[in-house]
Each structure stands twice: as C-alpha cells, then as structure tokens.
Amino acid sequence: MQFIIKTLPVCFILFLPIIAISQSTYLPEGHKHQQLLDRLDIKLQRNADLNVLTPKPISRKIAVRIAEEADSMGLADPGLLTDVDVYNIHNLRMNNSEWATGDKSSFQSKKPLFNTFYTTKANFLEVDAPDFFLALNPMFQPRISFEQDYDGDMIFLNSKGLNFRGLIAGKVGFSGYISENQERGPSFVMERIYREHQAVPGVGYFKRFKNTAVDYFDGRGSIDFTAAKYIDIQFGYDKNFIGNGYRSLFLSDFGNSYLFLKLNTRIWKLNYQNLFMELTPQYVRGSDRLLDKKYASIRHLSVNATKWLNLGLFEAVVFGRKNNFDFTYLNPIMFLRIAEQQNGSPDNALMGANFKANVAGKFQFYGQWLLDEFKLNEVRGGKGWWANKFGYQFGAKYVDAFTIKNLDLQGELNIVRPFTYSFRDSVADYSHYNQPLAHPLGSNFREIIGIVHYQPVPKLRATGRIILWEQGEDPAGENYGSNIFKLYDTRSGGDYGYTIPSGIPAKGVNAQLHLSYELKENFFIDGAVLFRKYRVENMPNLDRDATVASIGLRWNMAFREYNF
C-alpha cells in the first residue's frame, strides 16, 4: 500500500499534464512582495483573488493579475496607491515577468553581462522561448552578529545556494530551492536547537559545525499544473501556511519542509484546499538511520460571504500509526472527523474556523479559532478541565496609518490552552521533525504581537516587531500542557485546574528592528538589532537574556529571523 501512496503523485505528474491548462509556480516563503499584497488586499477590499487567499503561498500568476488590476484601478483613482505602491507593483511584475502583460521593455537590462547574464534586471539567467521559460538565480546571505555579555564563539550565518523556476509549454510549472548553510545563532537559538528540540528552526536536520554551530541543507521543490479549469495540483517538498496573521494556529511555515500533494479548487466564491502530507514523528538524534514516517490530511474551505468578508473552515487529522497511510482520508470532502470516528478514533483530529474582514480601504480584521477537544458544559463549569483544548487568534492591520503613506501597523493576540495539539501517543501529536506544525510556542500560552512596517522610499524598508508572551514551564519530570511532545495522559495536575499559564509562570519579550536597503535588484544590505528577555518565576537558573546586533548582505533570499 505504501508503494501506491508513493506512486499516486507520480501518476498525477506524468499523465495529467496532457490535459493541463496554464499553470504557475508559487511565490517563495518570505518574498519581498508580501507586504504589498497585504496592502492591496485591504486597499482593493473587494478583490476576489485576494479575499480567498487564506492558504499560502500564492501563485505568481495570481499575484501578477492582482498587481495589474491594482495598477489599472490606480490610474482611475489617483488616491488609491502611493508612489511606493506603484513602484512595488512594477517590481512584482518584473520579478514574475512570465505572467506580466503589456509593455515589458522596462524589465530589460541596459548592459547584460556577457550578453547572457542579467539580460533582465530581475534574473541572473532568464530563458524566455516558445514553450519554455526558465529563471535561475544564485543566493547568498553572509551575516555576522554580536551578542552582548556573551562569552561564546562568534555568531554568524553563512548561506549560499541556487533557486530556479520554469514553465513547460505554459502548462507545467516547476521550481527548486537548494541552500547550504553554516550557522551559529544567538544563545537562545542554539539552546532551542541542542537542548530543547534537536532541530534547526525552519529546517530540521543538522550536523555539528565547529562544535558549537550547525551545518544544514535546505532543499525544496515542486511540480505544478492545472488539471482542469478550476483545479490546481502541486506535488513537492516545501512548506505551507494557512492564515492571515503573523502566526497561524492551523498550519505555519515555522518548521521543516515536508513531502505533500496539494489539490486547490477555486470556483465561484470558493477556494477549497486538500493537503496530504508525509511527516516525521518525534525522534532522538543519533547515528544515521531510516526515520519513521507519519501522515496527515488537511482541508481548508474559504468562501467570500460578502465582497469584503471571507469565512473559512479548517480540519486536520494526523494518523496515529507509524509508516501507515489510511486511505479513508483520501476522501476529498470536508469533515474528516467523521472518517476518523469510523476508524475508531485512533487519530488526532483538529477543527477550526477563521475570518477576514476588509473595512474602509484602511483596515483588516482577522482571526482563527482552533478546536482540538471541547465540552461546553465543562467550559461553563469554569474548573479548567484538561481536555478543553482549544486556541484562538484575533488581529488587525492598518495601512497608511494616521495618513502617513506606506506606514502599516499590525497587532495580534494568540491564546492556546494547555495540552492543545498533544495526543495520547508520540506519533499523532501535531508536529513534524521535532517542531510544532502550528505555533512555535506549542501550547499553554498567551501572546501579543505588534508590528510596524515603513517603506518611506522604494529601496528602503524598516520593520519593527515586538512579541510578548506568557507560558507555563514544566517542573522537572512533570507535564502541565506546554510541551506538545509529551503525552497528555501523563499530565501532572489531575483532570481540573488548568489555566493559562499552568505550571510555573514564565514571561518573555522578543523585540527586533530590521532595516533593509536594496542596493541592486534583489540584493540587500541588512542591519538588525534584537532584544530578548525571558523570566521564569522563582527559577532564575532558567532566565535568559540576549541583545544581538547584526549586519549582513542578502541576495535572492529571505531574511533569516529568530522570532520566538
């Protein structure tokens, strides 16, 4: 049966392109145009493409279509877009030129290198021939950092690699990303890697480098095509994100990539996504060996209830069996919980709902409600029953705040009760490769996030971010519901009395100021200052402080963040 599961996506790839319609690759994680798309989502307010885009990443084709529509609307309404918006729209079209329409002469370089490289401003090597498009770009991100009152070795990041994307006959899209990295992060990052999770945030597997640093590869790729007019298919090894906020309680891109098959259906006012994932259960690092696998199935349905209000439903099941895919969950229809009950409820099922409302062309309000387990009478009883496992998010965005052009604000609240995402066995918890699939804190926390984006001129971007959180720490050998990798039937406090935070109260703050200047197209100089403080009540041996200043260069890569 496992042979069938491995072979099924390959069959899709080999045979469905015969009837495929034009297909696009997807914008990468952390791309520089995300803030523009967030702004257009709010400013256009009634854009059908943007309204349903709770699942991410977004396809390049749709991103260009949105940008060109915004450009046309800006011509009709001069007050809609700022000069920086207009620049960013042109830049988005140039960086996704295979889907741009109209005049593209401004995309061309005046002095190509050896008449071969940088024939266009955006891509190191670009081939745009009949029935074939290819864009290839080298990547690097050298960075050095200095941590105050830290006596360890120098903090650094050395990343280099290559990314590419292409189209074959306008029907099949493909993309790849491979980087080789050496990193010694701030002290709290290395503690998370070596002592807490045995995995690099955002990546997973690593080797030791110079005793106190890590060495790792980050490889991603996918093949994409449209099997019918309204159905997109993507098979790859990468990350996905479901939500409109900085965090997601459903599925985030904080952890490692994974093998997946994604079916996305968009028709009328609906966007419906099926995601089948092969994951790695928690494990203990050791000698090289074949790691076990587990499987998950995720659904998300998004509907434009009105032209400014989008509502969504989410569900997920993580199979509680190693190396065993259950064909019951191949059913593409919602309500996986029914199938899970038919199997005898051996798996970890989660459900949720979300909303997004664009108001007055200036504001966006969004939220998520995640339900793991729940009994209304226990909630009403107010005794803190352990199995009332749920979380919720509420956030707001404000663009061109206080009439200051290109100043955008965002605030977000996330609260997750103890034992959410955990399970009664070590396979079916909501995790992958020793990291949470949703929020990096796990559970048993409350968190407030504030973000300021400012782009006063096209080349300069400034981002300020502060994260405040409170969470329960577990005394040695006990379980109060923060660590999703601990079995929930090993809880230490009985059945009642679980509040936020349960266990030993701990408080943290992570604040960062990041300045970025684009010297040449997709080539940045970055400067950042990060301050982190963590305090555990009556346990000063667990207190952690870090003040880190960084400077570096970045070429065709997203800025590496430590946002936990």
Secondary structure, DSSP 8 states (H G I E B T S, - for coil): -HHHHHHHHHHHHHHGGGG-B----B--TT-TTHHHHHHHHHHH---HHHHT--EE--BHHHHHHHHHHHHHHHHH-TTSS-HHHHHHHHHHHHHTGGG--S--GGGB-SS-BTTTBTSBSS-SEEEEETTEEEEEEEEEEEEEEEETT--SS-EEEEEEEEEEEEEETTTEEEEEEEEEEEEE--HHHHHIIIIIISSBTTTB--EEETTTEEEEEEEEEEEEEEEETTEEEEEEEE--EE-SSSS-SSB-SSS--EEEEEEEEEETTEEEEEEEEEE-------SS-----EEEEEEEEEEESSSSEEEEEEEEEE-SSTT---GGGG--SS-HHHHHHHTTS-SEEEEEEEEEEEETTTEEEEEEEEEEE--HHHHHHTS--TT-EEEEEEEEEESSGGG-TTEEEEEEEEEE-TTTT--SSSSSSSEETTEESS-TT-SSEEEEEEEEEEEEETTEEEEEEEEEEEEEE--TT---S--TTS-GGG-SS-SS---SS-SEEEEEEEEEEEEEEEEETTEEEEEEEEEEEEEETT-GGG-EEEEEEEEEEEESS-------
